[in-house]
Amino acid sequence: MRKVSVQSKRSESIIMAFSKLELRCRTAAMTLLFLFGICSAAFSQGKPEKERIRIGYAARAVIHSIPYLTNEAGFFREEGLQVEVVRTAGSVAPMALISGDVDFTIMSSFLMTRYASMFFVSRPETAGAKELRGKIVGLQRPGDAYEKSARFAVRHLGLDPDKDVKFLFLGSNEVMWTALQTGKVAATMITPPATVFARKAGMNFLVNLSDLKIEYQGATLATRRSLIRDNPNLTRRVLRAVVRGIHFFKTRREETYRILAKFLGTNDRDALEDSWNYAADMPAKPYAVETAVQAVLSHLAEREPRYAQHRAAEFIDPGPLSEIDRSGFIDRLYSGQK
């Protein structure tokens, strides 16, 4: 796995399956296609299609692991594809996709669900809202899902995020955790496997966002409109492999642990179990939820009013997932049938 550079080239993008919509990069050109299948007429074009592709992910976190796991399990190879899974920084991921440096990418901070799902944790000496007041909260970037989640959490504790705490933007989730460990910040947002390390370090778990049931669309696998138009069979094969990867994650626990250990860079059994337990609830049929997508747009509109002009329906096409769902492919996977 390696990082990729970004070129400045325009192109249309659509979002296909799995968190946060990175709509900053050509909002009007994106559509949510949650998993699988382009209409059969497109597959009959008969044009030569590429078979070597790159799939990007933004962080070494379990929510970004599905393409890597799918590749390690051999499902892309079984579809006749040569896939390189590469890391792109979260802020760079949309531009890497638009420029063509990657063909698909995962952009997300949450699971493939309709609800926000992070943990707001603090240092041992910061036991609650009283101790948090006036302290620094470490986050990734202004306006991203981490900041939105922190605002939810701080408000839940009865504090004003604009007056009672100070946000320090650190650039990556790895740096956020290090800053918490070293005392540079008093609190931060985390997901597994950092949850295990936080418990072992005696950190306080102040808010579990999953308990609050805050709608915010979960993880998203994105590609360009032009790629689907020019490579419809490739698109179908990629998504079929990814659906199998989700099934593998959910049903083959020990094998998933071995792959996650490589992806996450840890052999800590507790960390692997925590990561699996956190992500195993990802839906087998991850349909986009319009109200959850609208919540993302509303979040973006807080900083850039032009997003308020758009509605979630502009970015959602349930057709691809509906098609594969109707074919019985996913149901057969989970019933153990070939």
Secondary structure, 3 states (H helix, E strand, C coil): CCECCCCCCCCCEEEEECCCCCHHHCHHHCCECCCCCCCHHHHCCCCCCCCEEEEEECCCCHHHCHHHHHHHCCHHHHCCCEEEEEECCCCCHHHHHHHCCCCEEEECCCCCCCECCCEEEECCCCCCHHHHCCCEEEECCCCCHHHHHHHHHHHHCCCCCCCCCEEEECCCHHHHHHHHHHCCCCEEEECCCHHHHHHHCCCEEEEEHHHHCCECCCCEEEEEHHHHHHCHHHHHHHHHHHHHHHHHHHHCHHHHHHHHHHHHCCCCHHHHHHHHHHHCCCCCCCCCCHHHHHHHHHHHHHHCHHHHHCCHHHHECCHHHHHHHHHCHHHHHHHCCC
